[in-house]
Amino acid sequence: MKRIALLGSTGSIGTSTLDVVEQHPESFSVVALAAGTNVEVLAEQVKKFRPQLVSVGTEEAAFALRGLLGSEAKPEIAVGAEGLEQVARHPEANFVMTAVVGSVGVAPTLAAIEEGKTIGLANKETLVSAGPVVMKAAKEKGVQIIPVDSEHSAIFQCLQGERREDVSKVIITASGGSFRHLTRDELANVTLEQALAHPNWNMGAKITIDSATMMNKGFEVIEAHWLFDLPYKQIDTILHYESIIHSMVEFKDSAVMAQLGTPDMRVPIQYALSYPTRMPLQTEPLNLVKLGTLHFAVMDFERYPLLQLAYECGKAGGTYTAVLNAANEVAVDLFLKGSIGFLAIEQIVRKICDAHKGITNPTLEEIFAADQWARSQARAFVNNG
């Protein structure tokens, strides 16, 4: 029985995880949930899955949740960053699904590693911000980190039974996001509504915007570096419009192995939960005959400068990737609030990364300090016009 602590239960990955759990009650149970402030959805999850512990973002959310649960048997309710860590450390959990968005995922993931729990990693920013610290901790504790992102899950699956020294390169596919057919000039006036209309995936707002800027793919490149211990020269990206091939591995004999499937995040979620076995899943099977054609294109780094910047920061190492992530989080939030235009996201992130003086081999405290510096610089950039 996998006893799951789920961080980010009301988001896209969180709700899909619970759907998988519901399909296999004989194999999975939920012992703890962490969410932000979406207490209406959380209350329904609590009623259905009966966790022992729940964490919410604020005291107000905790009060509202108690009211929504009414006479129901109430779990213990924790709050804020400490609550996230409590959920991650829950003594009965043996699997922690990290599905929160942003660098807020770093501390609870490290807490779960410290307790020796298997990690299902659906939070890119954990490795983007603190990859060296997180991977070192996992190695020291003998903790397995199983990737949940569809691209990294695909690579992980393709590598089963293979020797890492036989890998020539990994090829991460990208849909191109909401604006893949627009020119740079056309991007200047795109709206938030247009940016949130992803052609293939149903994701949260932050990740959908990151997909449109291709920063999401940049984060995946950095994450692949840490997950699979590969230099950046062995990590390629390619445009693949249908999102059917989730990623590929090329071996030194030029053989290429790919993992294919319909765009449904429940597939990599369930694989992470059931690994190393596979289980039935109620999802639409892939019909290549009906699909007919798959399309590919060379990645255009001039069209997607944030992807180029991600490679640069990844190769620079140290605190640069933490700054990249933090500046992007602020810039995307400003765009979602209507404070800046779409192309200003790129401008802000590039400016902050260029201004940063990196620290090689940083401690966790130095990573968090760089993160906070980048956030303040990004806000100041906007406030100063």
BAGU-92684 format. One record per residue (C-alpha): residue number from 0; x, y, z. Coordinates in steps of 0.1 Angstrom, whole numbers. Each point is the difference from the previous one (the first is absolute). Example, Ala and Ser with C-alpha at 12.3 -4.5 7.8 and 13.67 -1.06 7.14 Angstrom:
BEGIN
NODE resi    px    py    pz
NODE    0   123   -45    78
NODE    1    14    34    -7
END
This chain:
BEGIN
NODE resi    px    py    pz
NODE    0     0     0     0
NODE    1    14    34   -10
NODE    2   -10    25    27
NODE    3     1    34   -16
NODE    4     7    35    12
NODE    5   -11    23   -28
NODE    6    14    36    -2
NODE    7   -22    21   -22
NODE    8   -32   -20     1
NODE    9   -23    25   -16
NODE   10    21     7   -31
NODE   11     0   -18   -33
NODE   12    26   -26    10
NODE   13   -15    -4    34
NODE   14   -36    -7   -12
NODE   15    14   -24   -26
NODE   16    19   -18    27
NODE   17   -31    -4    21
NODE   18   -18   -13   -31
NODE   19    26   -27    -4
NODE   20    -3    -9    38
NODE   21   -37    -2    -4
NODE   22     4   -25   -29
NODE   23    22   -23    22
NODE   24   -12     1    36
NODE   25    16   -34     6
NODE   26    34    14    -7
NODE   27     1    36    10
NODE   28   -13    20    30
NODE   29     3    37     9
NODE   30    13     8    35
NODE   31     7    38    -4
NODE   32   -10    28   -23
NODE   33    15    35    -5
NODE   34   -17    28   -20
NODE   35     0    37    -2
NODE   36   -33    19     5
NODE   37   -24   -19   -23
NODE   38   -18   -14    30
NODE   39   -32    -9   -19
NODE   40    18   -26   -21
NODE   41    21   -10    30
NODE   42   -30    -6    22
NODE   43   -15   -24   -26
NODE   44    34   -18    -1
NODE   45     1    -3    37
NODE   46   -35   -15     1
NODE   47     8   -25   -27
NODE   48    36   -11    10
NODE   49    -1     5    38
NODE   50    36    11     5
NODE   51    14     2    36
NODE   52    17    34    -7
NODE   53    -8    30   -22
NODE   54    20    31    -6
NODE   55   -13    33   -14
NODE   56    17    33    -9
NODE   57   -15    23    25
NODE   58   -18     1    34
NODE   59   -31    14   -19
NODE   60     0   -30   -23
NODE   61     3   -23    31
NODE   62   -30    17    15
NODE   63   -20    -3   -32
NODE   64     9   -37    -4
NODE   65   -12    -8    35
NODE   66   -33    17    -8
NODE   67    -4   -19   -33
NODE   68     7   -34    17
NODE   69   -27     7    25
NODE   70    -9   -30    21
NODE   71    23   -22   -21
NODE   72    29   -17    18
NODE   73    27    26    -3
NODE   74    36    -7    -7
NODE   75    28    19    17
NODE   76     4    33   -18
NODE   77    34    17    -4
NODE   78     8    33   -16
NODE   79    27    16   -22
NODE   80    35   -11    -7
NODE   81     2   -20    32
NODE   82   -32   -18    -9
NODE   83    15    -9   -34
NODE   84    29   -16    18
NODE   85   -22   -18    24
NODE   86   -19   -16   -29
NODE   87    33    -9   -16
NODE   88    13   -16    32
NODE   89   -32   -19     9
NODE   90    11   -31    18
NODE   91   -24   -23   -18
NODE   92     8    12   -35
NODE   93    25   -20   -20
NODE   94    -5    19   -32
NODE   95     0    38    -4
NODE   96   -15    15   -32
NODE   97    15    35    -4
NODE   98   -25    19   -22
NODE   99     2    35    13
NODE  100    10    28   -24
NODE  101    31    20     5
NODE  102    31     0    23
NODE  103   -23    -5    30
NODE  104     4   -37    -8
NODE  105    37    -1    10
NODE  106    -3     0    38
NODE  107   -27   -27     3
NODE  108    17   -22   -26
NODE  109    32     2    20
NODE  110   -20    -8    31
NODE  111   -15   -31   -16
NODE  112    35   -11   -12
NODE  113    13     4    36
NODE  114   -28   -24    12
NODE  115    10   -25   -27
NODE  116   -32     1   -20
NODE  117    -2    -8   -38
NODE  118    -6    32   -19
NODE  119   -23     4   -30
NODE  120    13    33   -15
NODE  121   -24    21   -19
NODE  122    15    33    12
NODE  123    26    12   -25
NODE  124    12    29    21
NODE  125    13   -23    27
NODE  126    29   -11   -22
NODE  127     2    32   -19
NODE  128     6    20    32
NODE  129    18   -25    21
NODE  130    10   -29   -22
NODE  131    35    -7    16
NODE  132   -13     2    35
NODE  133   -31   -22    -6
NODE  134    18   -27   -20
NODE  135    29    -1    25
NODE  136   -25    -5    29
NODE  137   -19   -27   -20
NODE  138    32   -19    -7
NODE  139    12     2    37
NODE  140   -34   -13    12
NODE  141    -4   -26   -27
NODE  142   -33    16   -11
NODE  143   -14    -6   -35
NODE  144   -13    30   -19
NODE  145   -24   -11   -27
NODE  146    -8    26   -26
NODE  147   -37     8    -7
NODE  148     3    27   -27
NODE  149   -11   -18   -32
NODE  150    34     8   -17
NODE  151    22   -13    28
NODE  152   -23   -30     7
NODE  153     4    -8   -37
NODE  154    38     1     3
NODE  155    -1   -20    32
NODE  156   -21   -27   -16
NODE  157    23    -1   -31
NODE  158    30    -6    23
NODE  159   -14   -30    18
NODE  160    24   -29    -6
NODE  161    25    22   -18
NODE  162    35    11    11
NODE  163     4    37     5
NODE  164    34    -1   -16
NODE  165   -17   -11   -33
NODE  166   -20    32    -2
NODE  167    10    24   -28
NODE  168   -26    26     8
NODE  169   -36     6    12
NODE  170   -24    19   -22
NODE  171   -27    19    19
NODE  172   -31     8   -21
NODE  173   -19    33     2
NODE  174   -34     8   -14
NODE  175     9    37    -5
NODE  176   -27    12    23
NODE  177   -29    24    -7
NODE  178    19    22   -25
NODE  179    21   -25   -19
NODE  180   -12    14   -34
NODE  181     4    37     8
NODE  182    30    21   -10
NODE  183    19    21    25
NODE  184   -18    31   -12
NODE  185   -33   -16     5
NODE  186     8    -9    36
NODE  187     2    37    11
NODE  188   -38     3     3
NODE  189   -11   -34    11
NODE  190   -26    -2    28
NODE  191     0   -20    32
NODE  192   -30   -20   -12
NODE  193    19    -9   -32
NODE  194    30   -10    21
NODE  195   -20   -23    22
NODE  196   -15   -20   -30
NODE  197    25   -29    -2
NODE  198    -6   -21   -31
NODE  199     6   -35    16
NODE  200     2     1    38
NODE  201   -23    11    28
NODE  202    24    15    25
NODE  203     0    28    26
NODE  204     5    36   -10
NODE  205    37     3    10
NODE  206    11   -31   -19
NODE  207   -21    10   -31
NODE  208    17    34    -2
NODE  209    34   -17     5
NODE  210    -9   -22   -29
NODE  211    -9    30   -22
NODE  212    34    16     7
NODE  213    18   -34    -2
NODE  214    14     6    35
NODE  215   -18   -32    10
NODE  216    22   -19   -24
NODE  217    31    18    13
NODE  218    -9   -11    35
NODE  219    -4   -36   -13
NODE  220    35     2   -16
NODE  221    15    10    34
NODE  222   -21   -27    18
NODE  223    12   -26   -25
NODE  224    36     9     7
NODE  225    -5    -8    37
NODE  226   -24   -30    -3
NODE  227    21   -19   -25
NODE  228    35    14     8
NODE  229     6    12   -36
NODE  230    20    30   -12
NODE  231   -20    26   -19
NODE  232    16    -9   -33
NODE  233   -18   -33     2
NODE  234   -35    16     6
NODE  235   -18    11   -32
NODE  236   -34    15    -6
NODE  237   -22    -3   -30
NODE  238   -35    13    -9
NODE  239   -26   -27    -3
NODE  240   -35    16    -4
NODE  241   -22   -29     9
NODE  242    16    -9    34
NODE  243    -3   -37    -8
NODE  244    37    -8     3
NODE  245     8    12    35
NODE  246    38    -3    -4
NODE  247    27   -22   -15
NODE  248    34   -15     9
NODE  249    26    -5   -27
NODE  250    27   -26     8
NODE  251    36    -1   -12
NODE  252    -9   -26   -27
NODE  253   -25    26   -14
NODE  254   -30   -19    11
NODE  255   -28    23    13
NODE  256   -25   -10    25
NODE  257   -32    20     5
NODE  258   -29    -1    24
NODE  259   -34     9   -16
NODE  260   -35     5    13
NODE  261   -30    23    -1
NODE  262     5    33    20
NODE  263   -13   -12    34
NODE  264    21     7    32
NODE  265   -16   -29    18
NODE  266    22   -24   -20
NODE  267    34    13    14
NODE  268   -16     6    34
NODE  269   -12   -36     2
NODE  270    34   -13   -12
NODE  271    18    19    27
NODE  272   -24   -14    26
NODE  273     0   -36   -12
NODE  274    37    -2   -11
NODE  275    16   -24    -8
NODE  276   -33   -17   -10
NODE  277   -28    13   -23
NODE  278   -37     0     8
NODE  279   -32     5   -21
NODE  280   -11    36    -5
NODE  281   -33    14   -13
NODE  282    13    23   -27
NODE  283    -2     3   -38
NODE  284    24   -24   -17
NODE  285    22    13   -27
NODE  286   -12    -6   -35
NODE  287    28     8   -25
NODE  288   -21    -9   -30
NODE  289   -27    24    10
NODE  290    26    27     8
NODE  291    16    -5   -34
NODE  292    30    24     1
NODE  293    24    13    26
NODE  294    18    33    -6
NODE  295    34    12    11
NODE  296    21    32    -3
NODE  297    34    12    10
NODE  298     0    20    32
NODE  299     4    38    -8
NODE  300    20    15    29
NODE  301    -5    35   -14
NODE  302   -37    -5     1
NODE  303     2   -14    35
NODE  304    28    19    17
NODE  305    -9   -12    35
NODE  306     9   -35   -10
NODE  307    34    12   -11
NODE  308     3    18    33
NODE  309    -8   -32    19
NODE  310    28   -18   -17
NODE  311    24    29     8
NODE  312   -10     0    37
NODE  313     1   -37     2
NODE  314    36    -1   -14
NODE  315    10    29    23
NODE  316   -14   -21    30
NODE  317     1    12    36
NODE  318   -27    25     9
NODE  319    -8    10   -36
NODE  320   -28   -25    -4
NODE  321   -16    11    32
NODE  322     1    36   -12
NODE  323   -14   -11   -33
NODE  324   -30   -17    17
NODE  325    -7    28    25
NODE  326     1    28   -26
NODE  327   -23   -20   -22
NODE  328   -25    -7    28
NODE  329    -3    37     7
NODE  330    -2    10   -37
NODE  331   -27   -26    -8
NODE  332   -20    11    31
NODE  333     2    36   -12
NODE  334   -12   -11   -35
NODE  335   -29   -20    15
NODE  336   -10    31    20
NODE  337     1    22   -31
NODE  338    29    21    12
NODE  339    23    -7   -29
NODE  340    -2   -12   -36
NODE  341     9   -35   -12
NODE  342    34     8   -14
NODE  343    10    19    32
NODE  344     2   -34    17
NODE  345    31    -7   -21
NODE  346    15    34     5
NODE  347    -3    -1    38
NODE  348    14   -35     3
NODE  349    30     7   -23
NODE  350     8    33    18
NODE  351     0   -16    35
NODE  352    21   -30   -11
NODE  353    25    23   -17
NODE  354     3    21    32
NODE  355     6   -30    22
NODE  356    34    -8    14
NODE  357    -2   -38     4
NODE  358    13   -21    29
NODE  359    16   -34    -9
NODE  360   -10   -30    22
NODE  361   -25    20    20
NODE  362   -15   -11    33
NODE  363   -38    -2     3
NODE  364     1    34    19
NODE  365    19    16   -28
NODE  366   -25   -14   -26
NODE  367   -29    14    20
NODE  368    18    34     3
NODE  369     6     1   -38
NODE  370   -37    -9    -5
NODE  371   -11    29    22
NODE  372    24    24   -16
NODE  373   -13    -9   -35
NODE  374   -36     5    11
NODE  375     7    34    15
NODE  376    19    11   -31
NODE  377   -28   -12   -23
NODE  378   -26    20    19
NODE  379    23    31     1
NODE  380     5    -3   -38
NODE  381   -38     3    -5
NODE  382    -5    27    27
NODE  383    27    21   -15
NODE  384   -16    -2   -34
END
